[in-house]
Amino acid sequence: MPFQLALANLKIEFLAEITRSIESHAGYKRILNQLQKTIKEVIKKSKVDFQNIIGIATGVPGIVSYSTGEVIIRLP
């Protein structure tokens, strides 16, 4: 399952973007580890000082099953 991570400023100008892939059945620990690694990569790529980052948001392309954590209905 591909995921995309981007860093933008408050003017909604994208400073860096990265696309990665991970298996949706990898388990939450592996997914969170990959997400953390990718966040660090996009910050480094953007050359923004970590102290200047005021928030991080995440989302998924559909409806997630609470019990399994998997996307069960993908939206276009």
N, C-alpha and C positions, 0 to 999 in steps of 0.2 A: 504494500500500500504506500503510494508516494505521499509525502507531506512537504509543505513549503513553509519556510520561516523567513520573515523579513523584518528589517529594522527601519522605522520611519521616524521623522521628527514631528513636532507639533503642527507643522504646516502640511502634514500628510505627504511629504516628499520621501520616497523610498531611498535609503542610503546604502542598503545591502540586502540581497536576497539569496537564499540557498534552497535547493530542492534535494531531498533525500528520500530514501525508500526504507520501509521496515515492514515485516510481516505482522498483520493485525493480530495473529494468534501468538505473538512472541511473549506475551505476558507483560503485566504492567511495569515490573521492575526494569526489564530490558527496554521497553518503550520510553519510560521516564529517563533512563540513562542516556539513550540516544537523543532524546529531546534536550537534555542538559548539555550534552556535547555539542549539539548543533547550535544552541543558543550562544555558547562560547565562541563557536566558529563565526557566526554572523556578526557578533560584536567585534571580534578581531578584524573581520573583513571590512566593517564599516569605519574602523578607526575612531569610533566614539569612545570616550572615557566612560568606563562602567559607572562611575559616580554620577554621570549626567543622565543615566537611564532612570525614568520615573515610573515605568510600568511595563508589564508583560501580559499579553492576552493570548488565549488559545481558543481554538474552535475545531469542530469536526464537520465534515460535509454530509450531515444527515442526523438521524435519530439514533441514540446510543442506548443499548440495553444496560440498565443499572446493574443487574446481576452478573453479567459477563464482561461489561466494559467494551463490547464490540459495537461497531456501527451496524445497525440492523436494516435501516432504510437509508439508502444514499439519495441525496438530492442532486439535481442537475446543476 
